[in-house]
Amino acid sequence: MIDERHEELAALHALDLLEGAELAAFERALAADPKLQALVRELREASAALAHTAAAAPAPAALKARILATIDRAERPAPDNVIRPGFGVWHILPWAAAACFGLSAVWLGQRASTAESQIVALRNEQTLTKVSLQTALQQLEIDRLVSAKAIEETTQKLAAATSDLGSTRSLLAARDEQVTSLSARITALASSATVLERQLGDTRQQVAQLTADLKAQGDLANYQITALASMIEGSPKSVAAAVWNPSKQEGVLKVENLPALAANEDYQLWIVDPRYPNPVDGGVFTVDPKTGARSISFKSKQPVEVINAFAVTRERKGGVPVAEGPFVLLGK
């Protein structure tokens, strides 16, 4: 920055008013300072422009008379002891020029001060702009990092949700298979229940028919009716009913849902009379392989007075004198 002293010297130098040591010192400073050179150049250009633009001032009315009087006095011989002061237009011209250049220097100084103020304001504005830009860049970077973190978290959540969706679909598929299997089992059980209900209805009809037949043959009070329950593990629906006529020593056996036998096996009926150490043989029979049903008439191989129970066993083909096989039906 140029100080006030150098500004004054620059104004005088622009008007060629510096002399001697002062001129030499200023020219050394001028050679080393580009800003000072620019100021001198601007002052020279301003003074030249001012000289061209200044309007011509009219001379005072008494100036002509004064000039003529001065010339007249100059032509007269002056006394030897009178000292005439040298005064004229050329005497005041340097002072007018100096005043003009002084005004120019003040005007240029004001312009320079205004320019410097504007430069300072621009620099401050530039600084604020840089700070604002830096702040905006930092905010953008923060927003970018936050967005990147949010995207990463969203991606992880999406991957977890996709994995959960896959697991859920697998579970749903397994549940669908279970539901299908259960539906099939329920359908099969319903079909079996329907068949059993139909068979039970048939058995009831047969028992009713048998009862009616027995009533037709004689007094029902003289008959012994015994229901036989299944002794077969896994086949609880096997049932039977035995009707015994003591007077005729004969009876009727009705069975349902007995398992089909191998070709070398028979079912054998036994009558338990406490008078005998072993059950009395009531004969052998087979059942329908599809329905497991059979209705047979039987007679005791020995006279029977009191019947404590009826039993059915699975024996070898043709039967045995003493029960050997497992019990299938038993009723007391």
Secondary structure by P-SEA (a helix, b strand, c coil): cccaaaaaaaaaaaacccccaaaaaaaaaaaacaaaaaaaaaaaaaaaaaaaaccccccccaaaaaaaaaaaaaaccccccccccccccccaaaaaaaaaaaaaaaaaaaaaaaaaaaaaaaaaaaaaaaaaaaaaaaaaaaaaaaaaaaaaaaaaaaaaaaaaaaaaaaaaaaaaaaaaaaaaaaaaaaaaaaaaaaaaaaaaaaaaaaaaaaaaacccccbbbbbbbbcccccccccbbbbbbcccccbbbbbcccccccccbbbbbbbbbccccbbbbccccccccccccccbbbbbccccccccbbbbbbbccccccccccccccccc
